[in-house]
Structure formats: structure tokens, C-alpha cells
């Protein structure tokens, strides 16, 4: 094998002694995840309705006309 590069293992068992069936199941799950586009991350947007910071009053800014602006929602 001096002419060929040695491939690094894709998976490595650090603890325990898995059976061949367990390893096959793990490889199948990882392969399915990669085939389904496992590299893409899904962003989950949470509703701001239950957010507790909504109930807190914002800071008041001083200046001309700010008293009127404090009555209107932002």
C-alpha cells in the first residue's frame, strides 16, 4: 500500500463492543442523513408571543417630542 493513501476511518468506536448489526444500523442512519442533505441546518423560528421580555417596559429616551413617541407602539 505505499502507492495508495490510507483512508482514515469515517466512524470510530470509542467505548463498548458493538455487534456487526449495530454498526450496520449506525452506518445506514449516517448514510441516510448525508443523502438527505444533513449538512443544511434548519432554522426554527420561535413565536415571540410567550416571550417574557415583551412584558417589560422599554427604556424611555429623553428629548423633544419623546413624550408623544412614548405613547405609540414601536
C-alpha positions as CSV (number, residue, x, y, z in Angstrom):
1,X,0.0,0.0,0.0
2,X,2.8,2.5,-0.3
3,X,1.4,3.9,-3.6
4,X,-2.1,4.4,-2.2
5,X,-3.1,6.7,0.5
6,X,-4.5,5.1,3.6
7,X,-8.1,6.3,4.3
8,X,-9.0,7.5,7.7
9,X,-12.0,5.7,9.3
10,X,-15.2,7.6,9.0
11,X,-16.6,6.3,12.3
12,X,-14.6,5.2,15.3
13,X,-16.0,3.3,18.3
14,X,-14.5,4.8,21.5
15,X,-16.3,2.8,24.1
16,X,-18.1,-0.6,24.2
17,X,-18.2,-3.5,21.8
18,X,-20.9,-3.1,19.2
19,X,-22.2,-6.0,17.2
20,X,-21.9,-6.0,13.4
21,X,-25.7,-5.4,13.2
22,X,-25.4,-2.3,15.4
23,X,-22.6,-0.9,13.3
24,X,-24.6,-1.6,10.1
25,X,-27.6,0.2,11.6
26,X,-25.3,3.2,12.5
27,X,-23.8,3.3,9.1
28,X,-27.3,3.2,7.5
29,X,-28.5,6.1,9.6
30,X,-25.5,8.2,8.9
31,X,-25.7,7.5,5.2
32,X,-29.4,8.3,5.1
33,X,-28.7,11.6,6.9
34,X,-26.0,12.6,4.5
35,X,-28.1,11.6,1.5
36,X,-31.0,13.8,2.8
37,X,-28.8,16.8,3.0
38,X,-27.6,16.6,6.6
39,X,-25.2,19.5,6.0
40,X,-28.0,22.0,5.8
41,X,-29.2,23.5,9.1
42,X,-32.8,24.2,9.7
43,X,-33.6,27.5,11.5
44,X,-36.5,27.2,13.8
45,X,-38.2,30.5,14.4
46,X,-40.0,30.7,17.8
47,X,-43.1,32.7,18.3
48,X,-42.5,35.9,20.3
49,X,-45.9,35.6,21.9
50,X,-44.7,33.8,25.1
51,X,-41.6,35.9,25.4
52,X,-41.3,37.4,28.8
53,X,-39.3,40.4,27.6
54,X,-42.5,41.6,25.9
55,X,-44.0,42.4,29.3
56,X,-41.1,44.5,30.3
57,X,-41.2,48.2,29.6
58,X,-38.5,49.6,27.3
59,X,-36.2,52.4,28.2
60,X,-37.5,56.0,27.8
61,X,-35.4,58.3,25.8
62,X,-35.2,62.0,26.6
63,X,-35.6,64.7,24.0
64,X,-38.1,66.9,22.2
65,X,-41.3,65.1,21.3
66,X,-40.3,61.9,23.1
67,X,-43.2,62.1,25.4
68,X,-45.5,61.8,22.4
69,X,-43.4,58.9,20.9
70,X,-43.7,57.0,24.2
71,X,-47.4,56.5,23.7
72,X,-47.1,54.9,20.3
73,X,-46.0,51.3,19.8
74,X,-42.7,50.6,18.2
